[in-house]
Amino acid sequence: MRRLRMGLVGAGLVGQAEHAFYLWEDRERFDFVALADASAKVRSALGARYAIPKLCASMDELLQCDLDAVVICVPDAFHPELTIKAFERGLHVMCEKPLALTLSGCDRMIAARDTAGRVGQLAYMKRYDPAFRAALPHLPPLDRIRLISVEVNDPDQDPFVGHLPMVQPDDIPASLRDDLRTATRAQLLESAGAKAEDAALKTLANGFLSAIVHDVGVVHGMLRHLGGELPARADFGARFDDGRGVQLGFALPGGGRVSMTHLNLPGVPDYRERVTVYGDDRIVELVFPAPYLRNMPTELTVRRGGKDGALETLAVRAGFKEAFSEELRAFHLAVTTGTPVETSFEQGRRDVELLLSAFGRSLA
């Protein structure tokens, strides 16, 4: 099996908790060659932990290394710039979600990928979850779905990463932090409109583009499996609880609906993400655990009507493979064999478009 010479760009929360570990662990597929991060503390700690040969303070420095591909998990506002640099260098790219904070950023990333002729995969790890994949054959036909309901209560990551050897990047240069704030605000204003207030911009960034985007990606995958497509526009969007809660909704063919709610609930250290598909003759439900906990399978339950009014319940344990590991393996397969990418940049663009439209609805 061909090993890919990999670079990791950004070792914040998801970079440290997931990507660095799995790039190091899967030695059959990956040679973890280089890490780029603005924090010298993070570089030093991860370099020692995973024996990474090249430790770089910037993307430009990392691009001087001999690499095949990179995983980009820097702050969202930097996704377009760094992804485009990687493609221009001839590298394959797996980029964290959301693809970008603006549609123009998404378009530039897609154009750079096409010009380079390289693989671009969006890091929607839940689409590679064994239980998600096992659920797809159980879904009812699209025109027989009455409702897809998503409900998430999320206390943020702290209760679920405290046991991991996380390193705080408290030595990042102030100038880079300023650049990030400036870029993020400018891109959010481009997407939200120049008159949007700071509170609304915060909800757009945190509630829509960083939180409920996960569930939009899951539902998008279900619809594609059923021969449908995610709409470009939501017909409902809302903010509540001072922006800690967000909602969106849209219609399905056949008269059904999709309804999504994400609530940030820091006072309760419990994470639950329930995706329930209600069909005419069955209910298919996925319950995802906190994303940073390893070897905790997603619960898949299928309920159907049986004879004489009986209820038949099927509980499926699809295995203990990790979604973060599986998405990296899918990326490796796409690069080395030309297998089509399951979570494409085009899908990421459509998801951003839907999320922006839901945010716009929330302002009405």
Summary of the structure (lengths in Angstrom):
residues: 364
radius of gyration: 20.3
end to end distance: 53.8
largest distance: 69.6
contacts: 1250
relative contact order: 0.17
helix: 44%
strand: 24%
